[in-house]
Amino acid sequence: MMVVKLFGVVRLQTGVSCFESDAENLRELLENIPGLTKKEAKDLIVLVNGKSVGRNYRFQDGDEVALLAPAGGG
């Protein structure tokens, strides 16, 4: 089981600041974020235990996942 924390726009879109998940890998997690479409989820910045990971990352018990929307502007 891992803790998933949402920040910024992602938190506003979902109305959730954190939740627990038992997803086995990052792809599975991103397909099941409450309140987000798969397209929105695929563009997120993902940090696991404070480090960037690839889309094939397999979670370990106790991982802490942070989800952030990419910054934009101009």
Backbone as XML, in Angstrom:
<?xml version="1.0"?>
<chain id="A" units="angstrom">
  <residue number="1" name="MET">
    <atom name="N" x="0.854" y="-1.173" z="0.000"/>
    <atom name="CA" x="0.000" y="0.000" z="0.000"/>
    <atom name="C" x="0.895" y="1.228" z="0.000"/>
  </residue>
  <residue number="2" name="MET">
    <atom name="N" x="0.473" y="2.245" z="-0.727"/>
    <atom name="CA" x="1.233" y="3.493" z="-0.780"/>
    <atom name="C" x="0.301" y="4.660" z="-0.549"/>
  </residue>
  <residue number="3" name="VAL">
    <atom name="N" x="0.892" y="5.786" z="-0.209"/>
    <atom name="CA" x="0.151" y="7.023" z="-0.034"/>
    <atom name="C" x="0.385" y="7.883" z="-1.272"/>
  </residue>
  <residue number="4" name="VAL">
    <atom name="N" x="-0.690" y="8.406" z="-1.842"/>
    <atom name="CA" x="-0.612" y="9.260" z="-3.022"/>
    <atom name="C" x="-1.066" y="10.654" z="-2.606"/>
  </residue>
  <residue number="5" name="LYS">
    <atom name="N" x="-0.185" y="11.645" z="-2.786"/>
    <atom name="CA" x="-0.502" y="13.025" z="-2.428"/>
    <atom name="C" x="-0.649" y="13.839" z="-3.701"/>
  </residue>
  <residue number="6" name="LEU">
    <atom name="N" x="-1.668" y="14.677" z="-3.743"/>
    <atom name="CA" x="-1.941" y="15.506" z="-4.916"/>
    <atom name="C" x="-1.679" y="16.967" z="-4.567"/>
  </residue>
  <residue number="7" name="PHE">
    <atom name="N" x="-1.092" y="17.692" z="-5.520"/>
    <atom name="CA" x="-0.721" y="19.075" z="-5.280"/>
    <atom name="C" x="-1.238" y="19.976" z="-6.395"/>
  </residue>
  <residue number="8" name="GLY">
    <atom name="N" x="-1.422" y="21.252" z="-6.077"/>
    <atom name="CA" x="-1.766" y="22.277" z="-7.058"/>
    <atom name="C" x="-3.068" y="22.020" z="-7.776"/>
  </residue>
  <residue number="9" name="VAL">
    <atom name="N" x="-3.028" y="22.187" z="-9.090"/>
    <atom name="CA" x="-4.224" y="22.063" z="-9.932"/>
    <atom name="C" x="-4.830" y="20.667" z="-9.815"/>
  </residue>
  <residue number="10" name="VAL">
    <atom name="N" x="-4.007" y="19.659" z="-9.676"/>
    <atom name="CA" x="-4.515" y="18.280" z="-9.566"/>
    <atom name="C" x="-5.394" y="18.153" z="-8.329"/>
  </residue>
  <residue number="11" name="ARG">
    <atom name="N" x="-4.952" y="18.760" z="-7.237"/>
    <atom name="CA" x="-5.745" y="18.719" z="-6.005"/>
    <atom name="C" x="-7.072" y="19.440" z="-6.219"/>
  </residue>
  <residue number="12" name="LEU">
    <atom name="N" x="-7.036" y="20.575" z="-6.905"/>
    <atom name="CA" x="-8.264" y="21.330" z="-7.162"/>
    <atom name="C" x="-9.212" y="20.561" z="-8.078"/>
  </residue>
  <residue number="13" name="GLN">
    <atom name="N" x="-8.674" y="19.906" z="-9.106"/>
    <atom name="CA" x="-9.505" y="19.156" z="-10.051"/>
    <atom name="C" x="-10.202" y="17.978" z="-9.385"/>
  </residue>
  <residue number="14" name="THR">
    <atom name="N" x="-9.493" y="17.282" z="-8.522"/>
    <atom name="CA" x="-10.030" y="16.066" z="-7.923"/>
    <atom name="C" x="-10.791" y="16.325" z="-6.632"/>
  </residue>
  <residue number="15" name="GLY">
    <atom name="N" x="-10.459" y="17.418" z="-5.953"/>
    <atom name="CA" x="-11.060" y="17.687" z="-4.651"/>
    <atom name="C" x="-10.505" y="16.796" z="-3.554"/>
  </residue>
  <residue number="16" name="VAL">
    <atom name="N" x="-9.357" y="16.171" z="-3.834"/>
    <atom name="CA" x="-8.734" y="15.238" z="-2.889"/>
    <atom name="C" x="-7.287" y="15.660" z="-2.664"/>
  </residue>
  <residue number="17" name="SER">
    <atom name="N" x="-6.840" y="15.651" z="-1.416"/>
    <atom name="CA" x="-5.443" y="16.004" z="-1.148"/>
    <atom name="C" x="-4.553" y="14.765" z="-1.080"/>
  </residue>
  <residue number="18" name="CYS">
    <atom name="N" x="-5.109" y="13.627" z="-0.676"/>
    <atom name="CA" x="-4.335" y="12.383" z="-0.673"/>
    <atom name="C" x="-5.278" y="11.192" z="-0.601"/>
  </residue>
  <residue number="19" name="PHE">
    <atom name="N" x="-4.746" y="10.044" z="-1.003"/>
    <atom name="CA" x="-5.487" y="8.789" z="-0.894"/>
    <atom name="C" x="-4.484" y="7.645" z="-0.859"/>
  </residue>
  <residue number="20" name="GLU">
    <atom name="N" x="-4.944" y="6.476" z="-0.455"/>
    <atom name="CA" x="-4.101" y="5.288" z="-0.451"/>
    <atom name="C" x="-4.431" y="4.441" z="-1.668"/>
  </residue>
  <residue number="21" name="SER">
    <atom name="N" x="-3.419" y="3.751" z="-2.172"/>
    <atom name="CA" x="-3.623" y="2.905" z="-3.349"/>
    <atom name="C" x="-2.808" y="1.625" z="-3.200"/>
  </residue>
  <residue number="22" name="ASP">
    <atom name="N" x="-3.310" y="0.567" z="-3.793"/>
    <atom name="CA" x="-2.560" y="-0.685" z="-3.835"/>
    <atom name="C" x="-2.200" y="-1.040" z="-5.275"/>
  </residue>
  <residue number="23" name="ALA">
    <atom name="N" x="-2.118" y="-0.013" z="-6.139"/>
    <atom name="CA" x="-1.710" y="-0.230" z="-7.533"/>
    <atom name="C" x="-0.321" y="-0.873" z="-7.548"/>
  </residue>
  <residue number="24" name="GLU">
    <atom name="N" x="-0.101" y="-1.757" z="-8.496"/>
    <atom name="CA" x="1.189" y="-2.436" z="-8.591"/>
    <atom name="C" x="2.235" y="-1.606" z="-9.313"/>
  </residue>
  <residue number="25" name="ASN">
    <atom name="N" x="1.778" y="-0.781" z="-10.270"/>
    <atom name="CA" x="2.744" y="0.011" z="-11.035"/>
    <atom name="C" x="2.149" y="1.376" z="-11.362"/>
  </residue>
  <residue number="26" name="LEU">
    <atom name="N" x="2.981" y="2.234" z="-11.912"/>
    <atom name="CA" x="2.584" y="3.606" z="-12.175"/>
    <atom name="C" x="1.452" y="3.688" z="-13.195"/>
  </residue>
  <residue number="27" name="ARG">
    <atom name="N" x="1.506" y="2.869" z="-14.211"/>
    <atom name="CA" x="0.436" y="2.885" z="-15.215"/>
    <atom name="C" x="-0.921" y="2.584" z="-14.589"/>
  </residue>
  <residue number="28" name="GLU">
    <atom name="N" x="-0.956" y="1.580" z="-13.737"/>
    <atom name="CA" x="-2.212" y="1.217" z="-13.067"/>
    <atom name="C" x="-2.707" y="2.371" z="-12.189"/>
  </residue>
  <residue number="29" name="LEU">
    <atom name="N" x="-1.813" y="3.010" z="-11.478"/>
    <atom name="CA" x="-2.200" y="4.132" z="-10.630"/>
    <atom name="C" x="-2.787" y="5.264" z="-11.465"/>
  </residue>
  <residue number="30" name="LEU">
    <atom name="N" x="-2.103" y="5.635" z="-12.550"/>
    <atom name="CA" x="-2.542" y="6.764" z="-13.360"/>
    <atom name="C" x="-3.884" y="6.512" z="-14.048"/>
  </residue>
  <residue number="31" name="GLU">
    <atom name="N" x="-4.231" y="5.260" z="-14.255"/>
    <atom name="CA" x="-5.522" y="4.932" z="-14.866"/>
    <atom name="C" x="-6.670" y="4.990" z="-13.867"/>
  </residue>
  <residue number="32" name="ASN">
    <atom name="N" x="-6.345" y="5.126" z="-12.573"/>
    <atom name="CA" x="-7.383" y="5.049" z="-11.547"/>
    <atom name="C" x="-7.341" y="6.196" z="-10.544"/>
  </residue>
  <residue number="33" name="ILE">
    <atom name="N" x="-7.018" y="7.383" z="-11.008"/>
    <atom name="CA" x="-7.023" y="8.542" z="-10.118"/>
    <atom name="C" x="-8.437" y="9.111" z="-10.107"/>
  </residue>
  <residue number="34" name="PRO">
    <atom name="N" x="-9.044" y="9.165" z="-8.921"/>
    <atom name="CA" x="-10.429" y="9.645" z="-8.870"/>
    <atom name="C" x="-10.544" y="11.081" z="-9.374"/>
  </residue>
  <residue number="35" name="GLY">
    <atom name="N" x="-11.479" y="11.314" z="-10.285"/>
    <atom name="CA" x="-11.729" y="12.669" z="-10.768"/>
    <atom name="C" x="-10.898" y="13.118" z="-11.950"/>
  </residue>
  <residue number="36" name="LEU">
    <atom name="N" x="-10.006" y="12.270" z="-12.471"/>
    <atom name="CA" x="-9.192" y="12.643" z="-13.628"/>
    <atom name="C" x="-9.413" y="11.663" z="-14.772"/>
  </residue>
  <residue number="37" name="THR">
    <atom name="N" x="-9.392" y="12.181" z="-15.987"/>
    <atom name="CA" x="-9.445" y="11.304" z="-17.151"/>
    <atom name="C" x="-8.058" y="10.707" z="-17.371"/>
  </residue>
  <residue number="38" name="LYS">
    <atom name="N" x="-7.970" y="9.672" z="-18.173"/>
    <atom name="CA" x="-6.674" y="9.064" z="-18.481"/>
    <atom name="C" x="-5.759" y="10.066" z="-19.175"/>
  </residue>
  <residue number="39" name="LYS">
    <atom name="N" x="-6.329" y="10.907" z="-20.040"/>
    <atom name="CA" x="-5.526" y="11.913" z="-20.740"/>
    <atom name="C" x="-4.929" y="12.919" z="-19.757"/>
  </residue>
  <residue number="40" name="GLU">
    <atom name="N" x="-5.730" y="13.393" z="-18.822"/>
    <atom name="CA" x="-5.235" y="14.332" z="-17.808"/>
    <atom name="C" x="-4.160" y="13.671" z="-16.947"/>
  </residue>
  <residue number="41" name="ALA">
    <atom name="N" x="-4.377" y="12.439" z="-16.578"/>
    <atom name="CA" x="-3.449" y="11.728" z="-15.706"/>
    <atom name="C" x="-2.110" y="11.458" z="-16.384"/>
  </residue>
  <residue number="42" name="LYS">
    <atom name="N" x="-2.120" y="11.203" z="-17.687"/>
    <atom name="CA" x="-0.860" y="10.856" z="-18.358"/>
    <atom name="C" x="0.100" y="12.034" z="-18.436"/>
  </residue>
  <residue number="43" name="ASP">
    <atom name="N" x="-0.398" y="13.251" z="-18.302"/>
    <atom name="CA" x="0.456" y="14.434" z="-18.374"/>
    <atom name="C" x="1.025" y="14.858" z="-17.022"/>
  </residue>
  <residue number="44" name="LEU">
    <atom name="N" x="0.682" y="14.151" z="-15.958"/>
    <atom name="CA" x="1.131" y="14.549" z="-14.623"/>
    <atom name="C" x="2.626" y="14.304" z="-14.402"/>
  </residue>
  <residue number="45" name="ILE">
    <atom name="N" x="3.187" y="15.113" z="-13.551"/>
    <atom name="CA" x="4.550" y="14.882" z="-13.070"/>
    <atom name="C" x="4.413" y="13.973" z="-11.855"/>
  </residue>
  <residue number="46" name="VAL">
    <atom name="N" x="5.186" y="12.902" z="-11.832"/>
    <atom name="CA" x="5.085" y="11.913" z="-10.762"/>
    <atom name="C" x="6.424" y="11.790" z="-10.057"/>
  </residue>
  <residue number="47" name="LEU">
    <atom name="N" x="6.393" y="11.925" z="-8.742"/>
    <atom name="CA" x="7.580" y="11.705" z="-7.922"/>
    <atom name="C" x="7.267" y="10.580" z="-6.946"/>
  </residue>
  <residue number="48" name="VAL">
    <atom name="N" x="8.186" y="9.645" z="-6.808"/>
    <atom name="CA" x="8.042" y="8.567" z="-5.836"/>
    <atom name="C" x="9.183" y="8.708" z="-4.848"/>
  </residue>
  <residue number="49" name="ASN">
    <atom name="N" x="8.824" y="8.902" z="-3.603"/>
    <atom name="CA" x="9.805" y="9.136" z="-2.547"/>
    <atom name="C" x="10.743" y="10.285" z="-2.916"/>
  </residue>
  <residue number="50" name="GLY">
    <atom name="N" x="10.165" y="11.314" z="-3.557"/>
    <atom name="CA" x="10.906" y="12.520" z="-3.896"/>
    <atom name="C" x="11.724" y="12.458" z="-5.171"/>
  </residue>
  <residue number="51" name="LYS">
    <atom name="N" x="11.633" y="11.350" z="-5.921"/>
    <atom name="CA" x="12.426" y="11.200" z="-7.144"/>
    <atom name="C" x="11.533" y="10.876" z="-8.331"/>
  </residue>
  <residue number="52" name="SER">
    <atom name="N" x="11.929" y="11.386" z="-9.490"/>
    <atom name="CA" x="11.202" y="11.100" z="-10.721"/>
    <atom name="C" x="11.401" y="9.632" z="-11.102"/>
  </residue>
  <residue number="53" name="VAL">
    <atom name="N" x="10.330" y="8.995" z="-11.576"/>
    <atom name="CA" x="10.412" y="7.587" z="-11.975"/>
    <atom name="C" x="9.790" y="7.407" z="-13.351"/>
  </residue>
  <residue number="54" name="GLY">
    <atom name="N" x="10.137" y="6.331" z="-14.016"/>
    <atom name="CA" x="9.588" y="6.009" z="-15.327"/>
    <atom name="C" x="8.193" y="5.430" z="-15.225"/>
  </residue>
  <residue number="55" name="ARG">
    <atom name="N" x="7.493" y="5.383" z="-16.336"/>
    <atom name="CA" x="6.109" y="4.897" z="-16.380"/>
    <atom name="C" x="5.984" y="3.411" z="-16.039"/>
  </residue>
  <residue number="56" name="ASN">
    <atom name="N" x="7.067" y="2.659" z="-16.096"/>
    <atom name="CA" x="7.018" y="1.230" z="-15.768"/>
    <atom name="C" x="7.422" y="0.939" z="-14.335"/>
  </residue>
  <residue number="57" name="TYR">
    <atom name="N" x="7.589" y="1.973" z="-13.525"/>
    <atom name="CA" x="8.000" y="1.785" z="-12.126"/>
    <atom name="C" x="7.000" y="0.895" z="-11.398"/>
  </residue>
  <residue number="58" name="ARG">
    <atom name="N" x="7.517" y="-0.057" z="-10.626"/>
    <atom name="CA" x="6.682" y="-0.947" z="-9.806"/>
    <atom name="C" x="6.790" y="-0.495" z="-8.365"/>
  </residue>
  <residue number="59" name="PHE">
    <atom name="N" x="5.648" y="-0.240" z="-7.742"/>
    <atom name="CA" x="5.618" y="0.282" z="-6.383"/>
    <atom name="C" x="6.051" y="-0.737" z="-5.355"/>
  </residue>
  <residue number="60" name="GLN">
    <atom name="N" x="6.623" y="-0.207" z="-4.284"/>
    <atom name="CA" x="6.980" y="-1.005" z="-3.128"/>
    <atom name="C" x="6.112" y="-0.551" z="-1.961"/>
  </residue>
  <residue number="61" name="ASP">
    <atom name="N" x="5.840" y="-1.443" z="-1.045"/>
    <atom name="CA" x="5.022" y="-1.106" z="0.110"/>
    <atom name="C" x="5.641" y="0.078" z="0.845"/>
  </residue>
  <residue number="62" name="GLY">
    <atom name="N" x="4.823" y="1.083" z="1.142"/>
    <atom name="CA" x="5.296" y="2.258" z="1.871"/>
    <atom name="C" x="5.762" y="3.407" z="1.005"/>
  </residue>
  <residue number="63" name="ASP">
    <atom name="N" x="5.749" y="3.244" z="-0.327"/>
    <atom name="CA" x="6.139" y="4.347" z="-1.211"/>
    <atom name="C" x="5.216" y="5.539" z="-0.983"/>
  </residue>
  <residue number="64" name="GLU">
    <atom name="N" x="5.768" y="6.743" z="-1.144"/>
    <atom name="CA" x="4.980" y="7.965" z="-1.108"/>
    <atom name="C" x="5.036" y="8.594" z="-2.495"/>
  </residue>
  <residue number="65" name="VAL">
    <atom name="N" x="3.870" y="8.759" z="-3.093"/>
    <atom name="CA" x="3.774" y="9.257" z="-4.459"/>
    <atom name="C" x="3.214" y="10.671" z="-4.441"/>
  </residue>
  <residue number="66" name="ALA">
    <atom name="N" x="3.868" y="11.582" z="-5.168"/>
    <atom name="CA" x="3.377" y="12.955" z="-5.312"/>
    <atom name="C" x="2.991" y="13.161" z="-6.770"/>
  </residue>
  <residue number="67" name="LEU">
    <atom name="N" x="1.798" y="13.703" z="-6.983"/>
    <atom name="CA" x="1.295" y="13.987" z="-8.331"/>
    <atom name="C" x="1.115" y="15.485" z="-8.489"/>
  </residue>
  <residue number="68" name="LEU">
    <atom name="N" x="1.718" y="16.048" z="-9.535"/>
    <atom name="CA" x="1.639" y="17.472" z="-9.807"/>
    <atom name="C" x="1.345" y="17.700" z="-11.282"/>
  </residue>
  <residue number="69" name="ALA">
    <atom name="N" x="0.616" y="18.756" z="-11.583"/>
    <atom name="CA" x="0.405" y="19.129" z="-12.982"/>
    <atom name="C" x="1.621" y="19.901" z="-13.450"/>
  </residue>
  <residue number="70" name="PRO">
    <atom name="N" x="2.004" y="19.736" z="-14.707"/>
    <atom name="CA" x="3.131" y="20.513" z="-15.230"/>
    <atom name="C" x="2.795" y="22.005" z="-15.199"/>
  </residue>
  <residue number="71" name="ALA">
    <atom name="N" x="3.785" y="22.829" z="-14.926"/>
    <atom name="CA" x="3.577" y="24.273" z="-14.898"/>
    <atom name="C" x="3.391" y="24.792" z="-16.307"/>
  </residue>
  <residue number="72" name="GLY">
    <atom name="N" x="2.548" y="25.748" z="-16.442"/>
    <atom name="CA" x="2.327" y="26.349" z="-17.756"/>
    <atom name="C" x="2.219" y="27.848" z="-17.619"/>
  </residue>
  <residue number="73" name="GLY">
    <atom name="N" x="2.219" y="28.491" z="-18.699"/>
    <atom name="CA" x="2.069" y="29.943" z="-18.661"/>
    <atom name="C" x="2.762" y="30.563" z="-19.854"/>
  </residue>
  <residue number="74" name="GLY">
    <atom name="N" x="2.738" y="31.832" z="-19.860"/>
    <atom name="CA" x="3.407" y="32.468" z="-20.978"/>
    <atom name="C" x="3.115" y="33.929" z="-21.053"/>
  </residue>
</chain>
